[in-house]
Amino acid sequence: MTRKLFGTDGIRGRANAGNMTAEVALRVAMAAGRYFRGGGNRRRVVIGKDTRLSGYMLEPALVSGFTSMGMEVITFGPIPTPAVGMLTASMRADLGVMISASHNQYFDNGIKLFGPDGYKLSDEIESEIERLMDVPVEDALAESRHLGRARRLEDSRGRYIEFVKATFPDHLRLDGLKIVVDCANGAAYRVAPTVLEELGAEVVAIAVSPDGFNINDNCGATAIDTMCQAVVTHGADLGIALDGDADRVVMADEHGAPLDGDQLMALIAGTWLDAGRLRGNGVVATVMSNLGLERHLESRGLDLIRTSVGDRYVVEHMRANDYNLGGEQSGHIVLTDYATTGDGLIAGLQVLAAIVETGKPASETCRLFTPLPQLLKNVEFNGGKPLDDKSVKAAIKDGEAALGDTGRLLIRPSGTEPVIRVMAEGDDDGKIERVVDDICAAIAKAAA
């Protein structure tokens, strides 16, 4: 069954338009409630959100849908996506929901669903929920006496804070480290500074004043210049930038130089390998990860296994093949020893533990390989299939020939935005720029 609503990370779109209205949220909740309601006991669903204004619209719609199906609803308020995954399992809930468009701007929003084990739902279950959205609902509604109730869990952030702190080695502290943390005016604006402070760090917290509109606005993991500059300005030892729902992290060393997900995975992989903790003899990443990471891991006798883009596909491969480290260059880092999805704060703590253990600055501890030149550009399109155009196919073929065996070319439609992503990497900066520009021009012409 072809999915119309669900993409690579739940449902996402422009708030109060298209597939992201209160009506759609209501129907999603009723369909998901119908799917998970089986059996005689009352079922429980937990709901978290980030700081977008539209969360006030979507949360009540979801609550109405679930309670109409007889489900008990527990809301958390603003809390990171990985906290929803953790609390879904911890509270024995049948379903977890996160209202967030992750790294997108405030005018977008999204709905992510987690199963009772705290992991994101499979494509098959999401497809079935879509099917149930189009099935008449009258015969599935709860009787009046069996309607569900809703309540707010006031200590959800506190539970998550303690959980995250427990992932940091007991014998270590962050005393003496000055850390800039950029919370993207998003879901972690309270929990991230608290965790770092309680572990002993001197914290410079930025982008911690959400107003419903400023989430990911020139801040966070997708706009790291703010964090990098703050590291230099405050003379900090390093910086941590989370995105709007805190499931990804990008860091900076003491010079304000960025450290992306590939560098952080390389560090964690080596640290865990030396400690005998790394399972699967490698790391699961996506097709976007740099060749430099692959070559570095090979030098340590480790494999890099690539999946489609999307942390859910990374997690699926990890679970199926018993890996405990995976992620994306963009900063989704999945550590299944601790979390069921990408958790920027937990991943950041693993990096901090390595820095404390070595006693060396972040620039020495975290920069383990030199990335190959890599260029990514997006081409907007509105419907149609420009990648099927003959001139686009010819441009791609020419690009592959130009890069040869010393580079890679990747062209794919985004699963969360109406754009086609064109990425090339290789040893020659000029060559990859020409290849990307030629393909982008062909796609733009075909999409016009």
C-alpha positions in Angstrom: 0.0 0.0 0.0 1.4 3.4 -1.0 1.5 5.8 1.9 0.1 9.3 1.3 0.6 10.9 4.7 3.5 9.2 6.4 7.0 10.0 5.2 10.4 9.0 6.6 9.7 10.6 9.9 6.0 10.5 10.6 3.6 13.0 9.1 4.9 16.5 8.4 3.5 19.6 6.7 2.5 23.2 6.9 0.6 23.8 10.1 -3.2 24.3 9.6 -3.0 23.4 6.0 -3.0 20.2 3.8 -2.1 17.2 5.9 -1.4 19.1 9.1 -4.8 20.3 10.3 -6.7 19.6 13.4 -9.1 17.4 11.4 -6.2 15.3 10.1 -4.8 15.0 13.6 -8.2 13.9 14.9 -8.5 11.2 12.2 -4.9 10.0 12.8 -5.7 9.6 16.5 -8.9 7.8 15.9 -7.3 5.4 13.4 -4.2 4.8 15.6 -6.5 4.3 18.6 -8.6 1.8 16.7 -5.4 -0.1 15.7 -3.9 -0.2 19.2 -7.1 -0.6 21.2 -7.5 -4.4 20.9 -8.2 -6.5 23.9 -10.4 -5.8 26.9 -8.3 -3.5 29.0 -8.3 0.3 28.6 -5.3 1.4 26.5 -2.9 4.2 27.2 -1.3 6.8 24.9 1.3 9.4 25.9 1.7 12.7 24.0 4.7 15.1 23.9 5.3 18.2 21.8 7.9 20.8 21.0 7.4 24.6 21.4 5.6 25.5 18.1 2.5 27.6 18.3 0.6 25.0 16.3 1.1 22.4 19.0 -1.7 24.1 20.9 -4.0 23.2 18.0 -2.8 19.6 17.3 -2.5 18.4 20.8 -6.3 18.8 21.7 -7.3 17.3 18.4 -5.2 14.2 19.1 -6.5 14.0 22.7 -10.1 14.2 21.4 -9.5 11.4 18.9 -7.9 9.0 21.3 -10.4 9.6 24.1 -13.3 9.1 21.6 -11.8 5.6 21.1 -11.8 4.9 24.8 -8.1 5.4 25.4 -6.5 7.0 28.4 -4.3 10.0 27.4 -1.3 11.4 29.3 0.2 14.6 28.0 3.8 15.8 28.8 3.9 19.3 27.4 7.2 20.4 25.7 9.7 17.5 25.9 12.3 16.0 23.5 11.3 13.3 21.0 13.6 10.7 22.6 11.9 11.3 25.9 8.6 10.3 24.4 10.1 7.1 23.2 11.6 6.4 26.6 8.4 7.2 28.5 6.2 5.2 26.2 8.1 2.1 27.2 8.6 3.1 30.8 5.0 3.9 31.5 3.8 0.7 29.7 1.8 2.8 27.2 0.4 1.2 24.1 1.3 4.2 21.9 3.5 7.3 22.1 3.0 10.5 20.1 5.4 13.4 19.5 4.1 16.6 17.9 7.1 18.1 16.1 8.5 19.0 12.8 12.0 18.4 14.2 14.4 20.8 12.5 11.8 22.6 10.4 10.7 26.2 11.0 7.7 27.1 13.2 5.2 27.2 10.4 5.6 23.4 9.9 4.6 20.7 12.3 4.4 16.9 12.4 3.2 13.8 14.2 5.5 11.0 15.1 4.2 7.7 16.5 5.9 5.2 18.8 4.9 1.6 19.6 4.7 0.1 23.1 8.5 -0.7 22.9 9.4 2.9 22.4 10.5 2.5 18.8 9.0 4.3 15.9 6.2 2.4 14.1 7.1 0.3 11.0 6.0 1.3 7.5 3.5 -1.5 7.6 1.7 -0.2 10.7 1.7 3.3 9.5 0.2 2.1 6.2 -2.6 0.3 8.1 -3.3 3.5 10.2 -3.6 5.4 6.9 -6.1 2.8 5.7 -8.1 3.0 8.8 -8.4 6.8 8.5 -10.6 6.2 5.4 -12.8 3.5 7.1 -16.1 4.6 8.6 -15.6 5.1 12.3 -19.1 5.1 13.8 -19.0 1.4 14.8 -15.6 1.7 16.4 -16.3 4.7 18.7 -16.3 4.0 22.4 -19.6 3.9 24.2 -20.4 7.0 26.3 -19.6 5.3 29.6 -16.2 4.0 28.1 -14.8 7.3 26.8 -11.2 7.9 27.8 -9.8 10.5 30.1 -6.9 12.9 29.7 -4.4 14.2 32.3 -1.0 16.0 32.4 2.1 14.3 33.8 3.8 17.2 35.6 7.2 15.4 36.3 7.8 14.1 32.7 10.8 16.4 32.3 12.2 15.3 35.7 12.0 11.7 34.7 13.8 12.3 31.5 16.5 14.4 33.1 17.3 11.6 35.6 17.3 9.0 32.8 19.7 11.0 30.7 22.1 11.6 33.6 22.2 7.9 34.3 23.8 7.3 30.9 26.9 9.3 31.9 29.6 7.2 33.7 29.2 7.3 37.4 32.9 8.0 38.1 33.1 11.1 35.8 32.0 14.7 36.3 31.9 17.7 34.0 33.6 20.0 36.6 35.9 22.5 35.0 34.2 22.4 31.6 32.5 25.4 30.2 29.9 24.3 27.7 27.7 26.3 25.3 24.4 24.6 24.7 22.1 25.8 22.0 18.6 24.4 22.5 17.1 25.8 19.3 14.2 27.4 21.3 12.8 23.9 21.2 11.8 21.0 23.3 15.0 20.7 25.3 15.2 24.3 26.4 14.8 23.3 30.0 16.2 19.8 30.2 19.5 20.2 28.4 21.0 23.0 30.6 19.7 21.2 33.7 21.4 17.9 32.8 24.8 19.6 32.1 24.6 21.8 35.2 23.8 18.9 37.5 26.7 16.9 36.1 29.0 19.7 37.1 29.5 21.9 34.0 29.5 25.6 33.7 26.7 26.1 31.2 26.1 29.0 28.8 22.6 28.3 27.5 21.4 30.0 24.4 18.1 29.8 22.4 16.2 28.9 25.5 13.3 31.4 25.2 10.7 29.8 23.0 7.8 32.0 21.9 6.0 29.7 19.5 7.7 31.2 16.5 11.4 31.1 17.0 12.1 27.4 17.1 15.1 26.6 14.8 15.2 30.3 13.8 18.9 31.0 13.2 19.8 28.6 16.0 20.1 24.9 16.8 21.7 22.0 14.9 20.7 23.3 11.5 22.1 26.8 12.0 25.2 26.2 14.1 27.0 29.5 13.4 25.3 30.9 16.5 26.6 28.1 18.7 30.1 28.2 17.2 30.4 31.9 17.7 29.2 31.6 21.3 31.9 29.1 22.0 34.6 31.6 20.9 32.9 34.6 22.6 32.6 32.9 26.0 35.9 31.0 25.8 34.1 27.7 26.2 35.6 24.3 26.0 33.0 23.1 23.4 29.5 23.7 22.2 26.4 21.5 21.8 23.6 22.4 19.4 20.3 20.4 19.5 17.5 20.7 17.0 13.9 21.6 17.7 12.9 18.2 19.2 16.4 17.3 20.4 16.8 14.1 18.5 19.9 15.3 16.8 23.1 17.0 17.9 26.0 18.9 16.2 28.9 20.0 18.3 31.9 22.5 18.1 35.4 22.3 19.5 37.0 25.0 21.6 37.9 26.9 18.5 34.2 27.0 17.3 34.9 24.5 14.5 31.9 22.2 13.8 31.8 18.5 14.6 29.1 16.8 12.7 27.4 13.4 13.3 30.1 11.5 11.3 32.9 12.8 13.6 30.9 12.1 16.7 30.0 8.5 15.6 33.7 7.9 14.8 34.7 9.0 18.4 31.9 6.9 20.1 32.7 3.9 17.9 36.4 4.0 18.8 35.7 4.6 22.5 33.2 1.8 22.7 35.5 -0.6 20.7 38.3 0.0 23.1 36.0 -0.7 26.0 34.6 -3.8 24.5 31.1 -2.4 24.2 30.7 -2.0 20.5 28.4 -4.7 19.0 28.2 -5.7 15.4 31.8 -4.8 14.6 30.8 -1.6 13.0 28.4 1.4 12.7 25.1 1.7 10.8 24.8 5.0 9.0 23.1 6.3 5.9 24.1 6.9 2.3 24.8 10.5 3.3 27.7 9.7 5.6 31.1 10.8 4.4 33.6 8.5 2.7 36.1 9.7 5.3 34.2 8.1 8.0 34.1 4.8 6.1 37.8 4.9 5.6 38.5 5.8 9.2 36.3 2.9 10.5 38.1 0.5 8.1 41.4 1.6 9.6 40.1 0.4 13.0 38.9 -2.9 11.5 35.2 -1.8 11.6 32.5 -1.8 9.0 30.2 1.1 7.9 26.8 -0.3 6.9 24.7 2.2 4.9 20.9 2.5 4.9 18.4 4.8 3.3 18.2 8.3 4.7 16.1 8.4 7.9 17.0 7.4 11.4 14.1 4.9 11.4 15.9 2.9 8.7 19.1 3.0 10.7 17.3 1.8 13.8 15.6 -1.0 11.9 18.9 -2.3 10.6 20.6 -2.0 14.0 17.8 -4.0 15.7 17.7 -6.7 13.0 21.5 -7.2 13.1 22.4 -6.4 16.7 24.3 -3.2 16.3 24.3 -0.7 19.1 25.7 2.4 17.4 24.3 4.1 14.3 23.2 7.5 13.0 23.3 10.2 10.4 25.8 12.8 9.4 23.1 15.4 10.3 23.4 14.5 14.0 20.8 11.8 14.6 22.9 9.4 16.7 21.2 6.2 17.9 22.6 4.4 20.9 20.3 1.5 21.5 22.0 0.6 24.8 20.2 3.7 26.1 17.5 5.0 23.7 15.1 3.8 21.0 15.6 6.7 18.7 18.2 9.5 18.1 18.9 11.4 21.3 21.1 14.5 20.9 21.6 14.9 24.6 22.6 11.3 25.4 25.0 11.3 22.4 26.5 14.5 23.5 27.2 13.1 26.9 29.0 10.1 25.4 31.3 12.6 23.6 31.8 14.6 26.8 32.7 11.4 28.7 35.5 10.7 26.1 36.8 14.3 26.5 36.9 14.0 30.3 38.6 10.6 30.2 41.3 11.7 27.8 41.9 15.1 29.4 42.5 16.5 26.0 40.6 19.4 24.2 37.7 18.6 21.9 39.8 19.5 18.8 42.1 16.6 19.5 39.6 14.1 21.0 36.8 14.5 18.5 38.4 15.2 15.1 39.5 11.7 14.0 39.4 12.0 10.2 39.5 14.5 7.4 36.2 14.4 5.5 36.3 14.2 1.7 34.9 17.3 0.0 31.1 16.9 -0.1 28.4 19.2 -1.5 24.7 19.0 -1.0 22.1 21.2 -2.7 18.3 21.1 -2.7 16.1 21.8 -5.7 12.5 22.7 -5.0 9.7 21.0 -7.1 5.9 21.0 -6.9 4.6 17.6 -8.0 5.6 15.6 -11.0 8.6 13.3 -11.3 11.6 15.4 -12.6 14.0 12.5 -11.9 12.3 10.6 -14.8 13.2 13.3 -17.3 15.7 12.2 -20.0 17.9 15.3 -19.6 18.1 14.7 -15.8 19.0 11.1 -16.3 21.7 12.1 -18.8 23.1 14.7 -16.4 23.3 12.1 -13.6 25.0 9.6 -15.9 27.6 12.3 -16.9 28.1 13.1 -13.2 28.8 9.5 -12.3 31.3 9.2 -15.1 33.1 12.4 -14.0 33.4 11.2 -10.4 34.5 7.7 -11.4 35.6 5.4 -8.6 37.0 8.1 -6.4 33.7 9.7 -5.5 30.0 9.2 -4.9 26.8 10.7 -6.2 23.4 10.6 -4.5 20.1 12.1 -5.8 16.9 11.6 -3.8 13.6 13.2 -3.1 13.3 14.4 0.5 11.0 12.5 2.7 10.0 15.6 4.7 10.2 18.6 2.3 9.2 19.2 -1.4 12.8 19.2 -2.5 15.2 16.9 -4.4 18.5 16.6 -2.7 21.7 16.3 -4.9 24.9 15.3 -3.1 28.3 14.5 -4.5 31.6 13.9 -2.8 35.1 13.1 -4.0 38.7 14.3 -3.9 38.3 17.3 -6.2 36.2 20.3 -4.9 35.8 21.9 -8.3 34.7 18.7 -9.9 32.0 17.9 -7.4 30.6 21.5 -7.6 30.3 21.2 -11.4 28.6 17.9 -11.1 26.1 19.1 -8.5 25.4 22.3 -10.3 24.8 20.6 -13.7 22.4 18.0 -12.2 20.5 20.7 -10.2 20.1 22.8 -13.3 18.7 19.9 -15.2 16.2 19.1 -12.4 15.1 22.7 -12.1 14.5 22.9 -15.8 12.5 19.6 -15.8 10.5 20.7 -12.7 9.6 24.1 -14.2 
